[in-house]
């Protein structure tokens, strides 16, 4: 007989794996962090390079919907923080 995993066991296993990943990321050096982020950004760039026009528009629409939902549900403090960060980024882009 196959041993089946209960929902609680699966959740616990996933939670342990998540904590282990977070701990590993927290303990890694700056060089490894940079390498990991570069690897991720290259993978995303390559994936986007190969996507079709329809896939791109679907992704952008999904991103827009997600952003709108997030903005609806955010608190006043979160909204002001986001607006401040957006303002800072805009100012930096204008300087460059």
C-alpha atoms as a printed R data frame, in Angstrom:
   type eleno elety resid chain resno      x      y       z
1  ATOM     1    CA   UNK     A     1  0.000  0.000   0.000
2  ATOM     2    CA   UNK     A     2  1.138  3.502  -0.777
3  ATOM     3    CA   UNK     A     3  1.489  5.773   2.185
4  ATOM     4    CA   UNK     A     4 -0.482  8.972   1.599
5  ATOM     5    CA   UNK     A     5  0.519 12.323   2.989
6  ATOM     6    CA   UNK     A     6 -2.104 14.248   4.919
7  ATOM     7    CA   UNK     A     7 -2.707 17.923   4.223
8  ATOM     8    CA   UNK     A     8 -1.177 18.876   7.585
9  ATOM     9    CA   UNK     A     9  1.946 16.829   6.870
10 ATOM    10    CA   UNK     A    10  2.299 18.399   3.423
11 ATOM    11    CA   UNK     A    11  1.882 21.920   4.833
12 ATOM    12    CA   UNK     A    12  4.442 21.198   7.546
13 ATOM    13    CA   UNK     A    13  6.888 19.821   4.980
14 ATOM    14    CA   UNK     A    14  6.452 22.880   2.729
15 ATOM    15    CA   UNK     A    15  6.839 25.232   5.696
16 ATOM    16    CA   UNK     A    16 10.072 23.504   6.763
17 ATOM    17    CA   UNK     A    17 11.443 23.738   3.223
18 ATOM    18    CA   UNK     A    18 10.501 27.432   3.062
19 ATOM    19    CA   UNK     A    19 12.224 28.162   6.382
20 ATOM    20    CA   UNK     A    20 15.296 26.233   5.264
21 ATOM    21    CA   UNK     A    21 15.474 28.269   2.016
22 ATOM    22    CA   UNK     A    22 15.063 31.543   3.921
23 ATOM    23    CA   UNK     A    23 17.786 30.552   6.380
24 ATOM    24    CA   UNK     A    24 20.108 29.580   3.533
25 ATOM    25    CA   UNK     A    25 19.507 32.914   1.794
26 ATOM    26    CA   UNK     A    26 20.043 34.841   5.049
27 ATOM    27    CA   UNK     A    27 23.384 33.117   5.656
28 ATOM    28    CA   UNK     A    28 24.821 33.417   2.147
29 ATOM    29    CA   UNK     A    29 27.562 35.919   1.343
30 ATOM    30    CA   UNK     A    30 27.099 39.090  -0.706
31 ATOM    31    CA   UNK     A    31 28.848 37.468  -3.681
32 ATOM    32    CA   UNK     A    32 26.434 34.547  -3.645
33 ATOM    33    CA   UNK     A    33 23.447 36.896  -3.274
34 ATOM    34    CA   UNK     A    34 24.594 38.888  -6.291
35 ATOM    35    CA   UNK     A    35 25.177 35.716  -8.323
36 ATOM    36    CA   UNK     A    36 21.752 34.364  -7.384
37 ATOM    37    CA   UNK     A    37 19.968 37.594  -8.311
38 ATOM    38    CA   UNK     A    38 21.882 37.825 -11.614
39 ATOM    39    CA   UNK     A    39 20.983 34.223 -12.413
40 ATOM    40    CA   UNK     A    40 17.306 34.911 -11.714
41 ATOM    41    CA   UNK     A    41 17.255 38.115 -13.775
42 ATOM    42    CA   UNK     A    42 18.992 36.377 -16.699
43 ATOM    43    CA   UNK     A    43 16.468 33.544 -16.572
44 ATOM    44    CA   UNK     A    44 13.574 36.017 -16.557
45 ATOM    45    CA   UNK     A    45 15.102 37.989 -19.436
46 ATOM    46    CA   UNK     A    46 15.638 34.828 -21.484
47 ATOM    47    CA   UNK     A    47 12.100 33.641 -20.761
48 ATOM    48    CA   UNK     A    48 10.619 36.997 -21.790
49 ATOM    49    CA   UNK     A    49 12.758 37.059 -24.924
50 ATOM    50    CA   UNK     A    50 11.215 33.768 -26.034
51 ATOM    51    CA   UNK     A    51  7.583 34.550 -25.194
52 ATOM    52    CA   UNK     A    52  5.072 35.314 -27.917
53 ATOM    53    CA   UNK     A    53  3.182 38.585 -28.250
54 ATOM    54    CA   UNK     A    54  0.031 36.936 -26.867
55 ATOM    55    CA   UNK     A    55  1.925 35.560 -23.859
56 ATOM    56    CA   UNK     A    56  3.460 38.981 -23.227
57 ATOM    57    CA   UNK     A    57  0.131 40.797 -23.290
58 ATOM    58    CA   UNK     A    58 -1.417 38.148 -21.019
59 ATOM    59    CA   UNK     A    59  1.459 38.531 -18.539
60 ATOM    60    CA   UNK     A    60  1.201 42.314 -18.590
61 ATOM    61    CA   UNK     A    61 -2.576 42.173 -18.088
62 ATOM    62    CA   UNK     A    62 -2.143 39.785 -15.163
63 ATOM    63    CA   UNK     A    63  0.486 42.078 -13.647
64 ATOM    64    CA   UNK     A    64 -1.829 45.066 -14.023
65 ATOM    65    CA   UNK     A    65 -4.746 43.244 -12.382
66 ATOM    66    CA   UNK     A    66 -2.531 42.027  -9.537
67 ATOM    67    CA   UNK     A    67 -1.182 45.549  -8.982
68 ATOM    68    CA   UNK     A    68 -4.685 47.028  -8.954
69 ATOM    69    CA   UNK     A    69 -5.881 44.425  -6.435
70 ATOM    70    CA   UNK     A    70 -2.852 45.043  -4.247
71 ATOM    71    CA   UNK     A    71 -3.423 48.798  -4.323
72 ATOM    72    CA   UNK     A    72 -7.079 48.319  -3.305
73 ATOM    73    CA   UNK     A    73 -6.159 46.233  -0.282
74 ATOM    74    CA   UNK     A    74 -3.184 48.202   1.006
75 ATOM    75    CA   UNK     A    75 -3.350 50.339   4.138
76 ATOM    76    CA   UNK     A    76 -2.833 54.101   4.193
77 ATOM    77    CA   UNK     A    77  0.710 53.655   5.514
78 ATOM    78    CA   UNK     A    78  1.556 51.147   2.785
79 ATOM    79    CA   UNK     A    79  0.140 53.479   0.137
80 ATOM    80    CA   UNK     A    80  2.164 56.471   1.324
81 ATOM    81    CA   UNK     A    81  5.322 54.341   1.507
82 ATOM    82    CA   UNK     A    82  4.750 53.068  -2.045
83 ATOM    83    CA   UNK     A    83  4.107 56.588  -3.321
84 ATOM    84    CA   UNK     A    84  7.258 57.891  -1.619
85 ATOM    85    CA   UNK     A    85  9.349 55.115  -3.150
86 ATOM    86    CA   UNK     A    86  7.822 55.752  -6.594
87 ATOM    87    CA   UNK     A    87  8.593 59.463  -6.221
88 ATOM    88    CA   UNK     A    88 12.224 58.750  -5.272
89 ATOM    89    CA   UNK     A    89 12.678 56.381  -8.221
90 ATOM    90    CA   UNK     A    90 11.180 58.943 -10.590
91 ATOM    91    CA   UNK     A    91 13.531 61.651  -9.299
92 ATOM    92    CA   UNK     A    92 16.542 59.341  -9.692
93 ATOM    93    CA   UNK     A    93 15.544 58.470 -13.257
94 ATOM    94    CA   UNK     A    94 15.211 62.164 -14.120
95 ATOM    95    CA   UNK     A    95 18.674 62.891 -12.707
96 ATOM    96    CA   UNK     A    96 20.238 60.207 -14.895
